[in-house]
Amino acid sequence: MKTYYVYIMASKSRTLNTGVTNNLERRVLQHRSKLQEGFTARYNINRLVHFEVFGDIRLAIGQEKQIKAWGRMKRIALIESGNRDWKDLSDGWYGK
């Protein structure tokens, strides 16, 4: 079964970016490495603060669109419901 992830990345100043991927570790590494120019590189968005797992890409894309449509306060409430201190959930994935 394929697995899909909806994720929220944040900068230290809590600028947010939401996305969907089928390989969360690779995608987080891409953000951290600033491999793509643009919003996430410009704002140093490199910390995984929330993710959800789906078995159906359509459900994952639907959830991503819903989160993106929310206001900032609702996205913050979602993050803090499972990660109150905004810890980087990918800490330790890539060694030192």
N, C-alpha and C positions, 0 to 999 in steps of 0.2 A: 504494500500500500504506500502510495506517495504521501508525503507530509508537507504541509505548507504552513508558513508562519506569518502572522501579522505582527509587526514590531514597532516600537517607538524608541527612537534614539534621542539623546539630549546632549547639549553642551553643558559646561560647568555653569553657565549663566541661565540654563534651563530653556534655551531655544530648542524647539521640538521638531522632529521629522518622523513621519509615519510611512511605513512601506509594507510590501508583501514579498516573500521569497520562498523558494523551495530548499534553500540551504542557508540557514541562519548564521552558522559560523563563518562561512565564506562572505556573506553580505556584511556582517559586522566588521570583519577584517578589511573589506573594501572601504567602508566608512572610515575606519581608524587610519588606514593607509592613505586616505585622500586620493584614491585612484581616479576618481571622477571629479573634474572641476565642477563647481556649482555651489548650490546652497549649503550642503553639508560640509564641504571643504572650507568654504568662506567663513562659516560660523563655528567651525571646529566641533561639529556634532559627532561625537565618538564614543558615547556611553550608552549601552543598551539598558533601558530602564523599565521596559515592559515588553512581553511577547505573549502571543496566544497561538495554539497549535490547532490545525485543521486537517482533515483528511480529504477535503473537496476544495479545489481551487476556487470554485464559484462562491463558496461560503467565505473563504478567506478574502477574496476581492470585495465581496459585499461588506464584510466587517471593516476592511481598510477604508472603503468609501464612507461608511458610517462614521468612523472615528475622525476622518478628515473633515467631515461636515460639522462636527461638534465644535463648540466654542472652546477656548483655551482652558477655562475652569473645569469643564467636564472631562477633558483629556487629563488634566492634573489629578482630578479625583480618581480616574481610572488607574493612573500610575500609582498613586498613593494607597489605593485599596490593596495592592499587593507588594508595594515597595515603598514604604513610608519614608525612608531615608534617601531615596533616589540612588541606591547603590548601583554600581555597574554590574549587571547580571552576567556579563561575559568575563568578569575578572577570573583569571586562572585558566582560561581556555587556551591561551597561546604560549604558556610558559612565561619566562621573564622577558 
